[in-house]
């Protein structure tokens, strides 16, 4: 186990392709940490399972919640935390190694809008979910085209979200 000073940074899959907003800020954070005096490692993750509930609440306007149209591979925050611990306690990276930044994601591609609908149904709610795009966001197309999906070298969690519902296809067709 290494005890040297090292930063392990959690970031977002695809952040290096954004031109503004939070994604671009995460990419700038990565660059700053990697160019700093203390060695740093980055782990890019897909959106957390737990983020779906927050987005539903943030987008709520009366009986409708407006959720961003987004292709993603949701992963549990705990899974990402465990991967960060493994990164921090594993062997130090080779000096000057320039391989791809490691990524972690859930087992399959999902529509964030569909996952929000499943969440509402699973909770017994009647809130209507509408998928939206923000045309004022210069990067809005990236969310829908899959820029937040993991690359071929990504680690994929075995655990999908939401928990396997018996009638998943029926729930999504409503």
ROZAVEX-600533 format. One record per residue (C-alpha): residue number from 0; x, y, z. Coordinates in steps of 0.1 Angstrom, whole numbers, m for minus. Layout:
BEGIN
<num:NUM | u:X | v:Y | w:Z>
...
//
This chain:
BEGIN
<num:0 | u:0 | v:0 | w:0>
<num:1 | u:14 | v:34 | w:m9>
<num:2 | u:15 | v:62 | w:15>
<num:3 | u:29 | v:89 | w:m7>
<num:4 | u:12 | v:123 | w:m14>
<num:5 | u:m10 | v:118 | w:m44>
<num:6 | u:m43 | v:133 | w:m54>
<num:7 | u:m70 | v:109 | w:m67>
<num:8 | u:m96 | v:130 | w:m86>
<num:9 | u:m132 | v:120 | w:m95>
<num:10 | u:m143 | v:135 | w:m128>
<num:11 | u:m169 | v:130 | w:m155>
<num:12 | u:m167 | v:108 | w:m186>
<num:13 | u:m166 | v:131 | w:m217>
<num:14 | u:m158 | v:163 | w:m198>
<num:15 | u:m128 | v:170 | w:m221>
<num:16 | u:m152 | v:175 | w:m250>
<num:17 | u:m173 | v:203 | w:m234>
<num:18 | u:m167 | v:239 | w:m244>
<num:19 | u:m185 | v:255 | w:m214>
<num:20 | u:m203 | v:250 | w:m181>
<num:21 | u:m196 | v:223 | w:m155>
<num:22 | u:m181 | v:198 | w:m180>
<num:23 | u:m155 | v:222 | w:m192>
<num:24 | u:m148 | v:232 | w:m156>
<num:25 | u:m142 | v:196 | w:m147>
<num:26 | u:m117 | v:193 | w:m176>
<num:27 | u:m99 | v:224 | w:m165>
<num:28 | u:m97 | v:209 | w:m129>
<num:29 | u:m82 | v:177 | w:m144>
<num:30 | u:m55 | v:197 | w:m163>
<num:31 | u:m47 | v:218 | w:m133>
<num:32 | u:m43 | v:188 | w:m110>
<num:33 | u:m22 | v:169 | w:m136>
<num:34 | u:1 | v:198 | w:m141>
<num:35 | u:6 | v:206 | w:m104>
<num:36 | u:35 | v:197 | w:m82>
<num:37 | u:17 | v:168 | w:m65>
<num:38 | u:12 | v:136 | w:m86>
<num:39 | u:m25 | v:131 | w:m95>
<num:40 | u:m46 | v:103 | w:m109>
<num:41 | u:m81 | v:108 | w:m124>
<num:42 | u:m111 | v:85 | w:m125>
<num:43 | u:m139 | v:96 | w:m148>
<num:44 | u:m173 | v:82 | w:m139>
<num:45 | u:m207 | v:82 | w:m155>
<num:46 | u:m236 | v:99 | w:m138>
<num:47 | u:m245 | v:84 | w:m104>
<num:48 | u:m277 | v:65 | w:m99>
<num:49 | u:m284 | v:89 | w:m70>
<num:50 | u:m283 | v:119 | w:m94>
<num:51 | u:m316 | v:108 | w:m111>
<num:52 | u:m337 | v:117 | w:m81>
<num:53 | u:m320 | v:151 | w:m77>
<num:54 | u:m326 | v:159 | w:m114>
<num:55 | u:m363 | v:150 | w:m110>
<num:56 | u:m366 | v:173 | w:m80>
<num:57 | u:m347 | v:202 | w:m95>
<num:58 | u:m368 | v:200 | w:m127>
<num:59 | u:m401 | v:198 | w:m110>
<num:60 | u:m428 | v:224 | w:m119>
<num:61 | u:m461 | v:214 | w:m104>
<num:62 | u:m471 | v:179 | w:m117>
<num:63 | u:m443 | v:178 | w:m143>
<num:64 | u:m406 | v:174 | w:m140>
<num:65 | u:m384 | v:185 | w:m169>
<num:66 | u:m353 | v:163 | w:m171>
<num:67 | u:m324 | v:167 | w:m195>
<num:68 | u:m324 | v:144 | w:m225>
<num:69 | u:m292 | v:124 | w:m220>
<num:70 | u:m276 | v:91 | w:m229>
<num:71 | u:m257 | v:77 | w:m199>
<num:72 | u:m246 | v:45 | w:m182>
<num:73 | u:m257 | v:52 | w:m146>
<num:74 | u:m233 | v:39 | w:m119>
<num:75 | u:m237 | v:38 | w:m81>
<num:76 | u:m218 | v:64 | w:m61>
<num:77 | u:m206 | v:37 | w:m38>
<num:78 | u:m191 | v:18 | w:m68>
<num:79 | u:m172 | v:49 | w:m78>
<num:80 | u:m160 | v:55 | w:m42>
<num:81 | u:m147 | v:19 | w:m41>
<num:82 | u:m129 | v:24 | w:m73>
<num:83 | u:m113 | v:56 | w:m60>
<num:84 | u:m101 | v:37 | w:m29>
<num:85 | u:m86 | v:10 | w:m51>
<num:86 | u:m69 | v:37 | w:m72>
<num:87 | u:m55 | v:54 | w:m40>
<num:88 | u:m43 | v:22 | w:m23>
<num:89 | u:m31 | v:4 | w:m55>
<num:90 | u:4 | v:7 | w:m70>
<num:91 | u:15 | v:42 | w:m79>
<num:92 | u:12 | v:51 | w:m116>
<num:93 | u:43 | v:47 | w:m137>
<num:94 | u:61 | v:81 | w:m140>
<num:95 | u:52 | v:98 | w:m172>
<num:96 | u:26 | v:71 | w:m182>
<num:97 | u:1 | v:85 | w:m207>
<num:98 | u:m25 | v:58 | w:m211>
<num:99 | u:m62 | v:67 | w:m213>
<num:100 | u:m78 | v:82 | w:m182>
<num:101 | u:m97 | v:53 | w:m165>
<num:102 | u:m135 | v:54 | w:m166>
<num:103 | u:m162 | v:36 | w:m147>
<num:104 | u:m198 | v:32 | w:m156>
<num:105 | u:m229 | v:11 | w:m152>
<num:106 | u:m235 | v:m21 | w:m173>
<num:107 | u:m257 | v:m6 | w:m200>
<num:108 | u:m267 | v:25 | w:m218>
<num:109 | u:m298 | v:42 | w:m205>
<num:110 | u:m319 | v:72 | w:m213>
<num:111 | u:m319 | v:95 | w:m183>
<num:112 | u:m355 | v:105 | w:m191>
<num:113 | u:m366 | v:68 | w:m190>
<num:114 | u:m347 | v:62 | w:m157>
<num:115 | u:m365 | v:92 | w:m142>
<num:116 | u:m399 | v:78 | w:m153>
<num:117 | u:m390 | v:44 | w:m138>
<num:118 | u:m380 | v:61 | w:m105>
<num:119 | u:m414 | v:79 | w:m103>
<num:120 | u:m433 | v:47 | w:m110>
<num:121 | u:m412 | v:27 | w:m85>
<num:122 | u:m420 | v:53 | w:m59>
<num:123 | u:m457 | v:51 | w:m67>
<num:124 | u:m459 | v:86 | w:m79>
<num:125 | u:m479 | v:102 | w:m107>
<num:126 | u:m454 | v:130 | w:m117>
<num:127 | u:m451 | v:133 | w:m154>
<num:128 | u:m415 | v:134 | w:m168>
<num:129 | u:m407 | v:154 | w:m199>
<num:130 | u:m373 | v:152 | w:m216>
<num:131 | u:m359 | v:187 | w:m225>
<num:132 | u:m330 | v:202 | w:m243>
<num:133 | u:m315 | v:236 | w:m234>
<num:134 | u:m308 | v:253 | w:m267>
<num:135 | u:m289 | v:281 | w:m248>
<num:136 | u:m263 | v:255 | w:m237>
<num:137 | u:m236 | v:254 | w:m264>
<num:138 | u:m230 | v:218 | w:m256>
<num:139 | u:m266 | v:206 | w:m255>
<num:140 | u:m262 | v:182 | w:m284>
<num:141 | u:m234 | v:163 | w:m265>
<num:142 | u:m258 | v:150 | w:m239>
<num:143 | u:m280 | v:134 | w:m265>
<num:144 | u:m254 | v:121 | w:m288>
<num:145 | u:m237 | v:99 | w:m261>
<num:146 | u:m206 | v:119 | w:m252>
<num:147 | u:m212 | v:109 | w:m216>
<num:148 | u:m210 | v:72 | w:m225>
<num:149 | u:m179 | v:53 | w:m215>
<num:150 | u:m152 | v:43 | w:m239>
<num:151 | u:m141 | v:7 | w:m247>
<num:152 | u:m115 | v:7 | w:m220>
<num:153 | u:m140 | v:15 | w:m192>
<num:154 | u:m147 | v:m6 | w:m162>
<num:155 | u:m184 | v:m15 | w:m162>
<num:156 | u:m202 | v:m22 | w:m129>
<num:157 | u:m222 | v:m54 | w:m128>
<num:158 | u:m251 | v:m35 | w:m110>
<num:159 | u:m275 | v:m17 | w:m132>
<num:160 | u:m301 | v:8 | w:m121>
<num:161 | u:m328 | v:9 | w:m112>
<num:162 | u:m331 | v:m25 | w:m95>
<num:163 | u:m346 | v:m50 | w:m118>
<num:164 | u:m383 | v:m44 | w:m119>
<num:165 | u:m404 | v:m73 | w:m131>
<num:166 | u:m423 | v:m51 | w:m156>
<num:167 | u:m395 | v:m28 | w:m167>
<num:168 | u:m406 | v:m27 | w:m204>
<num:169 | u:m442 | v:m21 | w:m194>
<num:170 | u:m432 | v:8 | w:m171>
<num:171 | u:m411 | v:24 | w:m198>
<num:172 | u:m439 | v:21 | w:m224>
<num:173 | u:m463 | v:42 | w:m203>
//
